[in-house]
Amino acid sequence: MILDKVNYPEDLKCLKDEEKITLATEIREKIIDTVSETGGHLASNLGIVELTIAIHSIFNTPIDKVIWDVGHQTYVHKILTGRKNKMDSLRKLNGIAGFPKTTESVYDNFNTGHSSTSISVGLGMARARDIKGENYKILSVIGDGALTGGMALEALNDVGSSNTNMIVILNDNEMSISKNVGGISMMLSKLRTKSVYVNASVKGKRIINKIPFIGKKVVKFVQNTKRGIKQLVIPKMYFEDIGFRYLGPVDGHSIEKLEDIFKICKEQEGPILVHVLTKKGKGYKPAEVNADKFHSTSRFNKETGEKLSKGKKDYSKVFGDSLVKLAKDNKKIIAITAAMKDGTGLTDFAKKYPNRFFDVGIAEQHAVGMAAGMAKCGMIPVVPLYSSFIQRAYDQLIHDVAIQNLPVIICADRAGIVGNDGETHQGLLDMAFTNTIPNFTVMAPKDFNELEKMMEFSVELKKPVLLRYPRGGESICFESNSSIVYGKAEVLETGSDVTIIAIGKMVARAKEVADKLKDDGINATVINSRFLKPFDEKTVLDNLSNVIVTIEDGTIIGGLGSRVEELLFTNRINKKLEKIAYPDEFIKHGSVDEIEAKYGLDTKSIVTRIKDSLQISKIKNIGGQIS
């Protein structure tokens, strides 16, 4: 195999053209083998094989620096930069990450995980290079979907006017996760088809074709003329006019053509944009046919493409179904997505209420700002975003929504630990950063039924809401669910030995812990906080034991534990408090179960910690002066 003798980019420079073609096939096979066993991002990596080979063949990496936008398409890059024998550990605890990590390799120049950042980062590196008087190439690889992000457009504007030497490689595969939308997508469609003048008069063509002897020749002449005009005009209209030298479009699956165009890039000065056309899922039929399904996938049968684990009902599905029901009777309900229609459960809503569904592309800031505008005009916008993506719209939450107290419902999907995608995707901060925003109501359901009730409540509340829920959740179901009352917690069990206060997903964990403690004769009060803001201080104060435990799937700073700590301090209550949450650090990749066990949020660890606290508390109470 050619891949056996390729370990680092310098090995590519010794290969013949036909060997690189074979290498591309072998890399695709390795990626399919790997992802079918580990799960991960498949379609995007299959689509970028030849492009990655060409980049590392022509440029002098790691001296020349490549910044990968989003970063989930770097499996090929990892294989070619010394990590091919570690691919079986991809996204596993203590294994290699599914995204670029500077701590993992000198070939990973910047940590990325969210969209639309690479051009800004690339320009920053280029300007730092120039100030230091150094000489190397900077390449920012960005997808057409990521180009819809405002940060990417801001960066393009700056790069174009800067006259800085850097290369932007536009990997145009016509799809991000959901189908691309908006003016940028339309522009790129024109560029893809610029060899055919789509505005030609079909009627005129038919008439001329009927002219004996010369008709077809005239049509061909006119078409060739239009091709030439469009070849000259369109690139200048969209990229060259803002300062780039535009090269392309080029076939992203021809290593030879890619290498030729990159050789030209190396000799040019100033900003260059290379437009590369690729196909998501290239070389694996199931992924080619259904690229969105294989954007990010769990383990699957590589022969059939079928997932090994059957899809189950989850929080995203429950949210989507609930919203459809509510929208039937309430015409003011609007759904907005930032290119994540399927992932956030809005597929059915989009089909049933297309006039009230809006996909704004990868543009969370715009999504929330637009929602605020709609709310100001009497609508009830619901904006489901993955928790880690809400961070991108923090200013809009404050400035556009909260200050005017507008009824925008932000649904934080994938809240808490999501696992294998690592630091950039863990949803640990949403409670902490919305807990401090005036006018916001922050709550989380303990199970599917409570999510439905909270959706109904949020729609009627007419205030800004953050409603958070985790990935999955199919195994969590409580027998009873009381009505939602604004700012009111729910007492699930009463006991005198320890008070356990939990929120969201961790309410089920608290119940498991209480059951385990009961086996050892320890009786616990279990409180489902429901609301982080406003916080039900009275219910907590009425149910205090000598030992109080808070459990949450968020950061230890600024969440439920901090709320209870402030409450005890304000009321001068001297009780033992155990705050169980994730530490003040970024949590790396691994399965959810592994991460919970590592950080002491699994049932066994919590039971042990409570027993230890009870023992310490008992000693202090008996001894009085014993420390």
C-alpha positions in Angstrom: 0.0 0.0 0.0 1.1 3.5 -0.8 -0.2 4.7 2.6 2.3 2.4 4.4 5.2 4.5 3.2 3.6 7.9 3.8 4.0 9.1 7.4 4.6 12.8 7.0 4.1 15.5 4.3 7.6 15.2 3.0 6.9 11.6 2.0 4.2 13.0 -0.4 6.8 14.9 -2.4 8.4 11.7 -3.5 5.2 10.2 -4.9 4.3 10.1 -8.6 0.9 11.4 -9.7 -0.6 8.0 -10.1 0.6 7.0 -6.7 -1.1 10.0 -5.1 -4.4 8.9 -6.8 -4.0 5.5 -5.3 -3.1 7.1 -1.9 -6.4 9.0 -2.0 -8.3 5.8 -2.4 -6.4 4.2 0.5 -7.0 7.2 2.8 -10.7 7.0 2.1 -10.8 3.4 3.0 -8.9 4.1 6.2 -11.3 6.9 7.2 -14.4 4.7 6.5 -12.9 1.9 8.5 -12.1 4.3 11.4 -15.3 6.2 11.6 -17.4 3.1 11.2 -15.9 1.9 14.5 -15.4 5.2 16.4 -18.1 7.4 15.0 -17.2 10.9 13.9 -17.4 13.3 10.9 -17.4 11.2 7.8 -18.8 13.0 4.7 -16.7 16.2 5.1 -13.4 14.2 5.4 -14.1 12.0 2.4 -14.7 15.1 0.4 -11.4 16.8 1.2 -8.9 13.9 0.6 -7.3 15.2 -2.7 -7.3 18.8 -1.4 -5.4 17.8 1.7 -2.9 15.7 -0.3 -2.3 18.6 -2.7 -1.8 21.2 0.2 0.8 19.1 1.9 2.5 18.2 -1.4 3.0 21.7 -2.6 3.4 23.7 0.6 6.1 23.3 3.2 4.1 22.4 6.3 4.5 22.9 9.2 6.6 25.9 8.4 3.8 27.0 6.1 0.7 27.2 8.3 -2.7 25.7 7.5 -5.7 26.8 9.5 -8.7 24.5 9.2 -12.1 26.2 9.6 -14.4 24.3 12.0 -11.7 21.5 12.1 -13.9 18.5 11.8 -12.5 17.8 8.3 -8.9 17.2 9.4 -8.9 13.4 9.6 -6.9 13.3 6.3 -4.6 15.9 7.6 -4.0 13.8 10.8 -3.3 10.7 8.7 -0.7 12.6 6.7 1.0 14.2 9.7 2.2 11.3 11.8 -1.0 10.1 13.3 -2.3 7.4 10.9 -1.5 4.6 13.5 -3.5 6.4 16.2 -6.7 6.8 14.2 -8.3 3.9 16.1 -8.2 6.1 19.2 -10.0 9.0 17.4 -12.4 10.9 19.7 -11.8 8.4 22.5 -10.7 9.3 26.1 -6.9 9.9 26.0 -7.0 9.3 22.2 -6.5 11.8 19.4 -9.1 14.5 19.0 -11.6 14.9 16.2 -10.5 18.5 15.7 -7.1 20.2 15.4 -5.2 20.4 18.6 -1.9 22.3 19.0 -0.9 20.1 21.9 -1.3 17.0 19.6 1.0 18.0 16.7 3.1 20.8 15.4 1.1 20.5 12.1 -2.0 21.7 14.0 -1.5 25.4 14.0 -4.7 26.5 15.8 -7.4 24.8 17.8 -10.7 25.1 16.0 -14.2 23.6 16.5 -16.7 26.3 15.6 -17.4 27.7 12.1 -16.1 30.8 10.3 -13.0 31.6 12.3 -10.1 30.5 10.0 -9.8 33.7 7.9 -9.6 35.9 10.9 -7.0 33.6 12.6 -5.1 33.4 9.3 -4.9 37.1 8.9 -3.8 37.5 12.5 -1.0 35.0 11.9 0.0 36.7 8.6 0.2 40.1 10.2 2.3 38.7 13.1 4.6 37.1 10.6 5.1 40.3 8.7 5.7 42.3 11.9 8.4 39.8 12.9 10.0 39.8 9.4 9.4 36.1 8.8 8.6 34.4 5.5 6.1 31.6 5.2 2.7 31.0 3.7 -0.6 31.2 5.5 -3.5 29.1 4.2 -7.1 29.3 5.6 -9.3 26.5 4.5 -13.0 27.4 4.8 -16.2 25.7 3.6 -18.9 27.4 1.6 -21.3 26.9 4.6 -18.9 28.6 7.0 -18.6 31.5 4.6 -22.2 32.5 5.5 -20.9 33.3 9.1 -20.6 37.0 9.8 -17.1 36.5 11.2 -15.9 35.1 7.9 -17.4 38.0 6.0 -15.8 40.5 8.3 -12.5 38.8 7.9 -12.8 38.7 4.0 -13.4 42.4 4.1 -10.3 43.1 6.2 -8.0 40.7 4.2 -9.1 42.1 0.9 -8.2 45.7 1.9 -5.0 44.7 3.7 -2.8 43.6 0.7 -1.4 40.9 3.1 0.1 37.8 1.6 -2.3 34.9 2.5 -4.3 32.3 0.8 -8.0 31.5 1.4 -9.0 28.1 0.1 -12.8 27.9 -0.3 -13.8 24.3 -0.1 -17.2 24.5 -1.9 -19.2 21.3 -1.5 -22.6 23.0 -1.6 -23.5 21.8 1.9 -22.6 22.5 5.5 -24.9 20.4 7.8 -28.2 21.5 6.5 -28.6 22.7 2.9 -26.9 26.1 2.5 -29.1 29.1 2.3 -28.8 32.8 1.6 -27.1 35.2 -0.7 -23.6 33.7 -0.3 -24.9 30.3 -1.3 -26.6 31.9 -4.3 -23.3 33.7 -5.3 -21.3 30.5 -5.1 -24.0 28.7 -7.2 -23.4 31.3 -9.9 -19.6 30.8 -9.7 -20.0 27.0 -10.0 -22.0 27.4 -13.1 -20.2 30.3 -14.6 -19.2 28.3 -17.7 -22.9 28.3 -18.7 -24.7 31.6 -19.0 -27.8 30.7 -17.1 -29.6 33.9 -18.0 -29.7 33.1 -21.8 -33.1 33.2 -23.3 -34.4 29.7 -23.7 -37.1 30.9 -26.0 -34.6 32.7 -28.3 -32.3 29.7 -28.4 -35.1 27.5 -29.6 -36.1 29.9 -32.4 -32.5 30.3 -33.6 -32.0 26.5 -33.5 -34.8 26.1 -36.1 -33.0 28.3 -38.7 -31.8 25.9 -41.5 -28.1 25.2 -41.8 -26.8 28.1 -39.6 -29.1 27.9 -36.6 -27.0 25.6 -34.4 -23.8 27.3 -35.3 -25.2 30.7 -34.3 -26.4 29.3 -30.9 -23.0 27.7 -30.3 -21.2 31.0 -31.2 -23.4 33.0 -28.8 -23.0 30.4 -26.0 -19.2 30.5 -26.4 -19.2 34.3 -26.2 -21.4 34.3 -23.1 -19.1 31.8 -21.5 -16.1 34.1 -22.0 -17.9 37.1 -20.7 -19.1 35.3 -17.6 -15.6 33.9 -17.0 -14.3 37.4 -16.9 -17.1 39.2 -15.0 -18.3 37.0 -12.2 -15.0 36.5 -10.2 -14.3 40.3 -10.3 -17.8 41.0 -9.1 -17.6 38.9 -6.0 -14.0 38.5 -4.8 -11.6 40.6 -6.9 -13.5 43.8 -6.3 -12.8 43.5 -2.6 -9.1 42.9 -3.1 -8.6 39.2 -3.7 -7.0 37.5 -6.7 -9.6 34.8 -7.5 -8.5 31.5 -8.9 -10.9 28.8 -9.9 -13.2 27.1 -9.7 -11.0 24.0 -9.7 -11.9 20.4 -9.5 -11.3 19.5 -5.9 -10.8 15.8 -6.7 -8.0 16.3 -9.3 -4.7 16.3 -7.4 -2.9 17.4 -10.5 -5.1 20.4 -11.1 -5.0 21.4 -7.4 -1.2 21.2 -7.4 -1.0 23.3 -10.5 -3.1 26.1 -9.0 -1.3 25.9 -5.7 2.0 26.3 -7.5 0.6 29.5 -9.0 -0.5 30.7 -5.6 3.1 30.3 -4.2 4.3 32.8 -6.8 1.7 35.5 -6.2 1.6 38.4 -3.8 -1.3 39.7 -1.8 -4.6 38.0 -0.8 -5.6 35.0 -3.0 -8.8 33.1 -3.0 -8.8 29.6 -4.5 -12.3 28.3 -5.2 -12.3 24.4 -5.0 -15.3 22.3 -5.9 -15.6 19.1 -3.9 -18.3 16.5 -3.2 -19.2 15.6 0.4 -18.9 11.9 1.0 -16.8 11.3 -2.1 -16.0 7.6 -2.7 -18.6 6.2 -0.3 -22.0 5.9 -1.9 -24.1 6.1 1.3 -22.4 9.3 2.3 -22.6 10.7 -1.2 -26.3 10.1 -1.3 -27.0 11.3 2.2 -24.2 13.6 3.2 -26.2 15.3 6.0 -26.7 11.9 7.7 -23.0 11.2 7.5 -21.9 14.7 8.5 -21.5 13.4 12.0 -22.4 9.8 12.6 -22.2 7.1 15.3 -20.8 3.7 14.6 -22.1 2.1 11.4 -21.9 -1.0 9.2 -19.5 0.1 6.5 -20.9 -2.4 4.0 -24.5 -1.0 4.2 -24.1 2.4 5.8 -26.7 1.5 8.5 -26.0 2.7 12.0 -25.2 0.0 14.5 -27.4 1.6 17.2 -31.0 2.3 16.4 -32.1 5.8 16.8 -34.2 6.5 19.9 -36.5 9.3 21.0 -34.4 12.1 22.4 -34.8 15.6 23.8 -34.4 17.2 20.3 -37.2 15.1 19.0 -39.4 15.8 22.0 -38.7 19.5 21.6 -39.6 19.4 17.9 -42.8 17.5 18.4 -43.9 19.8 21.2 -43.2 22.9 19.1 -45.3 21.5 16.2 -48.2 21.0 18.6 -47.9 24.4 20.1 -47.6 26.1 16.8 -50.9 24.5 15.5 -52.9 26.7 17.9 -50.6 29.6 18.3 -49.9 31.3 15.0 -47.3 33.6 16.6 -44.8 30.9 17.2 -41.8 31.1 14.8 -38.9 28.6 14.6 -35.4 29.8 13.6 -32.3 27.7 13.0 -28.7 28.4 12.3 -28.1 25.7 9.7 -29.1 22.9 12.1 -32.8 22.1 11.2 -32.4 18.3 11.5 -30.0 18.3 14.4 -32.2 20.5 16.6 -35.5 18.6 15.8 -37.1 21.2 13.5 -37.6 18.9 10.4 -41.3 18.4 11.0 -41.9 22.1 11.9 -40.3 23.2 8.6 -42.5 20.9 6.6 -45.8 21.8 8.4 -45.2 25.5 8.8 -42.8 26.6 6.1 -43.9 30.2 6.3 -43.0 30.3 10.0 -39.6 28.5 9.7 -36.4 30.4 8.9 -32.9 28.9 8.3 -30.4 31.8 8.5 -27.3 29.7 7.8 -24.3 29.5 10.2 -25.1 32.8 11.8 -26.1 32.5 15.4 -25.7 36.2 16.1 -28.1 37.0 13.2 -30.5 34.3 14.3 -30.9 35.8 17.8 -30.9 39.4 16.5 -33.6 38.5 14.0 -35.6 36.7 16.7 -35.5 39.9 18.8 -36.9 41.9 15.9 -39.7 39.4 15.4 -40.5 39.4 19.1 -40.7 43.2 19.1 -43.4 42.9 16.4 -45.5 40.5 18.5 -44.2 37.1 17.4 -42.9 34.3 19.7 -39.6 33.2 18.2 -38.1 29.9 19.3 -34.4 29.5 18.6 -32.9 26.0 19.2 -29.1 26.2 19.2 -26.5 23.7 20.4 -25.3 25.0 23.8 -21.7 25.6 22.7 -23.0 27.7 19.7 -25.1 30.0 21.9 -21.8 31.5 23.1 -21.5 33.1 19.7 -24.6 35.2 20.2 -23.9 36.3 23.8 -24.1 40.0 22.9 -27.4 39.6 21.2 -28.8 37.8 24.2 -28.0 40.9 26.3 -28.3 43.8 24.0 -31.1 42.8 21.7 -33.2 40.4 23.8 -32.8 41.0 27.6 -32.6 44.8 27.8 -36.0 45.0 26.0 -37.3 42.0 27.9 -38.5 40.4 24.7 -40.2 37.0 24.5 -37.4 35.1 22.7 -37.1 31.4 23.7 -33.5 30.1 23.4 -33.4 26.3 23.5 -29.9 25.1 24.5 -29.7 21.7 22.9 -26.7 19.4 23.7 -26.4 21.1 27.1 -23.9 19.6 29.5 -21.3 17.1 28.4 -21.7 15.9 24.8 -18.5 13.7 24.9 -16.5 12.8 21.9 -16.2 16.2 20.1 -14.3 17.7 23.1 -13.7 21.1 24.5 -15.2 23.2 21.7 -18.5 21.4 21.8 -19.1 20.7 25.5 -22.2 22.6 26.7 -21.0 23.6 30.2 -21.3 27.4 30.2 -24.8 28.3 29.2 -26.3 28.3 32.8 -23.4 30.4 34.1 -23.5 33.1 31.4 -27.3 33.5 31.2 -27.6 33.3 35.0 -26.1 36.8 35.2 -28.3 38.4 32.5 -31.2 40.5 33.9 -34.7 39.5 32.7 -33.7 36.0 31.6 -35.5 33.0 32.9 -33.2 29.9 33.0 -34.6 26.4 33.5 -34.0 22.8 32.7 -36.3 19.7 32.6 -35.7 16.5 34.4 -37.3 14.3 31.7 -39.2 14.5 28.4 -42.6 15.2 30.0 -41.2 18.1 31.9 -39.6 19.5 28.7 -43.1 19.5 27.1 -44.5 21.3 30.1 -41.7 23.9 30.1 -42.2 24.5 26.4 -45.9 25.3 27.0 -44.9 27.5 30.0 -42.2 29.4 28.0 -44.6 30.2 25.2 -47.0 31.7 27.7 -44.4 33.5 29.8 -43.7 36.3 27.4 -40.2 36.9 28.8 -36.7 35.9 27.6 -36.0 32.2 28.3 -33.1 29.9 28.2 -34.4 26.3 28.2 -31.6 23.8 28.4 -31.6 20.0 27.8 -29.0 17.4 27.1 -28.3 15.1 24.2 -30.3 11.8 24.4 -32.3 11.3 27.5 -34.3 8.2 26.4 -33.7 6.3 29.7 -34.9 9.1 32.0 -38.6 9.0 32.9 -40.3 10.1 36.2 -43.7 8.7 37.2 -45.2 12.1 38.0 -44.6 15.7 36.8 -46.3 18.6 38.7 -47.3 21.7 36.9 -44.7 24.3 36.2 -45.0 27.4 38.4 -42.7 30.3 37.7 -39.6 30.1 39.9 -40.9 27.1 41.9 -38.8 24.0 42.6 -40.2 20.5 43.0 -39.5 18.3 46.1 -39.3 14.7 44.9 -38.4 13.0 48.2 -37.9 14.1 51.8 -35.3 12.9 54.3 -33.4 14.3 57.3 -29.8 13.2 56.6 -28.9 15.1 53.5 -30.4 17.6 51.1 -29.7 17.0 47.4 -30.5 19.8 44.9 -30.2 19.0 41.2 -31.3 20.5 37.9 -32.0 19.1 34.5 -30.4 15.8 33.6 -28.8 15.5 37.0 -32.2 15.2 38.8 -32.3 11.6 37.6 -28.8 11.1 38.9 -29.8 12.6 42.3 -32.7 10.2 42.5 -30.3 7.2 41.8 -28.0 8.5 44.5 -30.8 8.9 47.0 -31.9 5.3 46.3 -28.4 4.0 46.9 -28.1 6.0 50.1 -31.4 4.6 51.3 -29.9 1.1 51.0 -27.4 2.2 53.7 -30.0 3.8 55.9 -29.3 7.3 54.8 -32.4 9.3 54.0 -32.2 12.2 51.5 -34.4 15.1 50.4 -34.3 15.4 46.7 -35.2 18.8 45.1 -35.6 19.3 41.4 -34.6 22.9 41.1 -36.3 23.3 37.7 -35.4 27.0 37.7 -31.9 28.4 38.1 -33.2 31.9 37.6 -35.4 32.9 39.4 -34.1 30.5 42.0 -36.6 29.0 44.6 -34.8 30.1 47.8 -37.8 29.3 50.0 -38.1 25.6 49.1 -34.4 25.1 49.6 -34.4 26.9 53.0 -37.4 24.9 54.1 -35.7 21.6 53.4 -32.1 22.0 54.7 -30.2 19.2 56.3 -26.7 19.4 57.9 -25.2 18.3 54.6 -26.3 20.0 51.4 -25.3 18.7 47.9 -25.8 20.3 44.6 -25.5 18.3 41.3 -25.4 19.9 37.9 -24.0 19.2 34.4 -22.4 22.6 34.1 -19.4 24.5 35.3 -18.9 24.8 39.1 -18.7 28.6 38.8 -21.9 30.5 38.3 -24.5 27.7 38.3 -26.7 25.9 40.8 -24.0 25.3 43.3 -23.1 29.0 43.3 -26.8 29.9 43.8 -27.1 27.7 46.9 -23.7 28.9 48.2 -24.9 32.5 47.9 -28.1 31.7 49.6 -26.4 30.1 52.6 -24.0 32.9 53.0 -26.6 35.6 52.7 -28.7 34.0 55.4 -25.6 33.2 57.6 -26.4 29.5 57.6 -23.4 27.3 58.5 -24.0 24.0 56.8 -21.7 21.6 54.9 -22.1 22.3 51.2 -20.8 19.9 48.5 -20.9 21.4 45.0 -20.8 18.6 42.4 -20.2 20.0 38.9 -17.4 20.2 36.3 -14.3 22.1 37.4 -13.2 25.4 36.1 -11.4 24.0 33.0 -12.1 22.9 29.5 -13.2 19.2 29.3 -11.5 17.1 26.7 -13.1 14.4 24.5 -14.3 10.9 25.6 -17.6 9.2 26.1 -20.1 10.9 28.4 -19.9 8.0 30.9 -16.1 8.1 31.0 -16.1 11.9 31.5 -18.7 11.7 34.3 -16.7 9.0 36.1 -13.4 11.0 35.6 -14.9 14.1 37.2 -16.9 12.4 39.9 -20.4 13.0 38.5 -21.4 9.3 38.2 -23.7 7.7 40.8 -20.9 5.8 42.6 -18.7 8.8 43.0 -21.5 11.0 44.3 -22.6 8.4 46.8 -19.1 8.1 48.1 -18.6 11.8 48.4 -21.9 12.2 50.3 -21.0 9.5 52.7 -17.7 11.1 53.4 -19.4 14.4 54.0 -21.9 12.9 56.3 -19.1 11.3 58.3 -17.2 14.5 58.7 -20.4 16.4 59.6 -21.2 13.7 62.2 -17.8 13.9 63.8 -18.0 17.7 64.0 -21.4 17.6 65.6 -20.4 15.0 68.2 -17.1 16.6 69.1 -18.1 20.2 69.0 -14.5 21.4 69.1 -13.1 18.6 67.0 -11.7 19.7 63.7 
